[in-house]
């Protein structure tokens, strides 16, 4: 869904600081391992669109969606930035 630029700006201003604080808090669980992959995984988990897709589109229960995102972040926290084939 595409929003009017003014709506996008308000949404960004309203949610950017709390989202950044949550992200920083989650990143603190992996001291010294703040890779782009880990940050991207956390950003994905914090996105409303991710939850909407997992629950509404894919049909996961909220708990299953949360477990999936926790596992994704955990995997990203254990690995590096290299893509494995």
N, C-alpha and C positions, 0 to 999 in steps of 0.2 A: 504494500500500500504506500502510495506517495503522498506526503503531507506538504502543505503550503510551507514555504521557507520560514515564515514567522512562527508557525507551530513547531517546526523542527528546532528553531532557536530556543523557544521557551522550554521545550522538552529537554534540550541539552543543558540549558542553564539550571533547570530544576533538578535534574538527575545526575549531573556530572560529578559534583562533589561527593555526594553520598556513595555513588558507585565507585569512585576512586578510593574512598576510605575503606570500603568493603574489599576491593581488589588488593589494596596494600595489606590489609589484615590477613587475607588468605595467602598472599605471597610470603608473609612472615613465617609461615609454617615450613618454608623451604629456604632457610638462610643461606645466602651465597649461591643459590641455584636459580636466580631470576632470569631464566632464558626467555626468548621470544615465544617459544613453544608453550611454556608454562603460562606466560601472560595471556597468550591468545586463548588457551584453554579456559582460563578463568574468565576472560572477557566473554567468551561464548556462553559459559554457564550463567553469567549475569544478565545476558540478553533476554528480554521478554520474548522476542521472536523465537528463540531456542525453545523455551518452555511451551510456547503456543504450538510449535511444530511437533515437539515430542508428545504432548498430551492430546491436543486436538487432532492433528494430522496423523500421527503414528499410532495413537490410541494407547499410549502408556499411562499407567496410573501415576499420580504425582510422586509417590514414593519411588516407583521404578525409574522415573525420569531423574529424580534427585540422585539415586544410586548410580545411574549411568553417568551423570555429570561428575559425581565424586570420583568414580573410577577413571574417567577421562583425565581429570585434573591430577589424580595420583599417578597415572601413567606418564603424563607430561612432566611431572615433578621428578620422576625417577630417570627420565631420559635426557638426552641433550638436544641440540638444535638440528642434529643430522637426521635425515629421512632414511629410514631403513627399508630395504626392498625385500 
